[in-house]
Amino acid sequence: MNHLTDEALNEYLDNELPNRAEAELHLSQCADCAARLTALQTLFDEIESLPELALSKHLAAPFTRRDAGFALPTWLKLTATLQAALALVILVIAAPFVTNMLPAIQAPSMSDMFLQLQSQWMAWLDRLSSFHFPSLPSIAMPDISSIMLMLILAGVSFLWLIGNGLLLRNQR
């Protein structure tokens, strides 16, 4: 027998269950689901009966901006405006020189750019296919038992935790 889920029971209590008649039939036959529905209804009734309490501390205060009327200083606004005006004047002065140079500049066609891209890709693939990793010199590893290795790792981890605790101690 499939029991009703907690979600279905909540929807039943909120009168939002699409197959309400099916749920009522199941509740009339299943004592477990009926008991869960009664417990859920009791819980909701108890929550509704709780008094409304005002918070003793405004929880959003640390996250909200205290100075809602924040504005940039006048000197900074003036500096930014003058810089923008100067940049505009320089663009207007430089525009004739740039337009005179444009006919001398020839843009490559799309097929030329594609051929260049294809040749660079093929050269990269050739270099990649001929690449060999250098061999590493062999290093003699000391013979350490697994228990000794676990003790070393535990000691290093403990020292790391102590060190971080000391570093972060005054950060609160």
C-alpha positions as a printed Julia matrix, in Angstrom:
172×3 Matrix{Float64}:
   0.0    0.0     0.0
   1.39   3.42   -0.97
   1.18   5.88    1.86
   0.66   9.59    1.34
   3.84  11.64    1.39
   4.37  14.53    3.8
   4.1   16.88    0.83
   0.73  15.4    -0.14
  -0.52  15.72    3.45
   0.56  19.39    3.53
  -1.22  20.01    0.22
  -4.31  18.25    1.61
  -4.34  20.56    4.64
  -3.86  23.59    2.38
  -6.71  22.42    0.1
  -4.3   22.35   -2.85
  -4.15  18.6    -3.49
  -5.38  17.91   -7.06
  -6.76  14.42   -6.28
  -8.38  15.23   -2.95
 -11.08  12.51   -3.22
  -8.43   9.85   -3.72
  -6.52  11.12   -0.67
  -9.7   11.14    1.46
 -10.4    7.56    0.44
  -6.85   6.55    1.39
  -7.08   8.41    4.72
 -10.33   6.61    5.57
  -8.62   3.24    5.0
  -5.09   3.88    6.31
  -4.66   4.47   10.03
  -0.97   5.44    9.67
  -1.63   8.25    7.2
  -4.65   9.43    9.2
  -2.5    9.58   12.35
   0.23  11.51   10.48
  -2.41  13.94    9.16
  -3.78  14.46   12.68
  -0.28  15.05   14.08
   0.47  17.51   11.29
  -2.82  19.37   11.85
  -2.09  19.52   15.61
   1.36  20.89   14.92
  -0.02  23.58   12.62
  -2.69  24.5    15.18
  -0.04  24.83   17.9
   2.12  27.01   15.66
  -0.87  29.23   14.85
  -1.66  29.61   18.56
   1.8   30.97   19.39
   1.8   34.68   20.25
   3.42  37.19   17.92
   6.62  38.44   19.5
   8.67  41.42   18.46
  12.33  40.73   17.89
  14.65  42.16   20.51
  17.29  42.9    17.89
  16.91  44.16   14.35
  18.45  41.3    12.37
  18.88  43.18    9.09
  20.77  46.1    10.64
  24.29  44.69   10.16
  23.56  44.01    6.5
  21.81  47.21    5.49
  23.54  50.37    4.51
  23.36  52.97    7.26
  24.01  55.92    4.99
  21.35  55.6     2.32
  22.17  59.07    0.96
  25.74  58.18   -0.03
  27.06  60.38   -2.85
  30.43  60.94   -4.46
  32.36  64.01   -3.35
  32.0   67.04   -5.6
  35.7   67.13   -6.5
  35.52  63.52   -7.69
  32.46  64.22   -9.85
  34.19  67.25  -11.34
  37.38  65.28  -12.04
  35.46  62.49  -13.78
  33.52  65.01  -15.88
  36.7   66.83  -16.93
  38.4   63.54  -17.86
  35.41  62.5   -20.0
  35.38  65.91  -21.73
  39.12  65.72  -22.39
  38.78  62.22  -23.86
  35.97  63.46  -26.14
  38.1   66.41  -27.35
  41.02  64.07  -28.1
  38.73  61.74  -30.07
  37.36  64.65  -32.12
  40.89  65.9   -32.88
  42.2   62.42  -33.75
  39.25  61.42  -35.96
  40.49  63.12  -39.19
  43.94  61.55  -38.86
  42.49  58.09  -38.34
  40.06  58.41  -41.29
  42.93  59.49  -43.58
  44.89  56.37  -42.61
  42.0   53.93  -43.14
  42.2   53.67  -46.95
  45.88  52.65  -46.64
  44.96  49.79  -44.29
  43.63  46.73  -46.09
  41.68  44.24  -44.04
  42.33  40.6   -44.92
  39.47  38.66  -46.43
  37.66  35.98  -44.48
  39.22  33.23  -46.59
  42.74  34.59  -45.88
  42.0   34.69  -42.14
  40.59  31.16  -42.29
  43.67  29.86  -44.13
  45.98  31.52  -41.58
  43.98  30.05  -38.72
  44.03  26.61  -40.35
  47.81  26.7   -40.91
  48.41  27.79  -37.29
  46.15  24.98  -36.07
  47.99  22.39  -38.15
  51.38  23.68  -36.93
  50.16  23.48  -33.33
  48.94  19.91  -33.84
  52.3   18.94  -35.38
  54.17  20.39  -32.42
  51.8   18.68  -30.01
  52.2   15.28  -31.67
  55.98  15.48  -31.49
  56.1   16.64  -27.87
  57.77  14.28  -25.38
  57.77  14.72  -21.65
  61.24  14.82  -20.16
  62.14  11.82  -18.07
  62.41  12.41  -14.36
  65.45  11.19  -12.46
  64.72   8.32  -10.14
  64.62   9.3    -6.5
  65.25   6.73   -3.82
  62.22   6.66   -1.58
  62.75   5.78    2.05
  60.95   2.67    3.24
  58.17   3.99    5.52
  55.58   1.71    7.02
  51.91   2.61    6.63
  51.56   3.2    10.37
  54.48   5.62   10.34
  52.99   7.4     7.31
  49.62   7.75    9.09
  51.35   9.13   12.2
  53.27  11.66   10.11
  50.08  12.74    8.3
  48.2   13.03   11.61
  51.03  15.11   13.1
  51.2   17.43   10.09
  47.4   17.83   10.1
  47.42  18.6    13.81
  50.16  21.21   13.37
  48.24  22.71   10.44
  45.08  23.01   12.56
  47.01  24.58   15.44
  48.71  27.03   13.07
  45.43  28.07   11.46
  43.83  28.42   14.87
  46.61  30.76   15.96
  46.43  32.76   12.72
  42.65  33.13   12.84
  42.35  33.61   16.58
  42.19  37.41   16.4
  39.97  37.53   13.31
  36.69  37.39   15.24
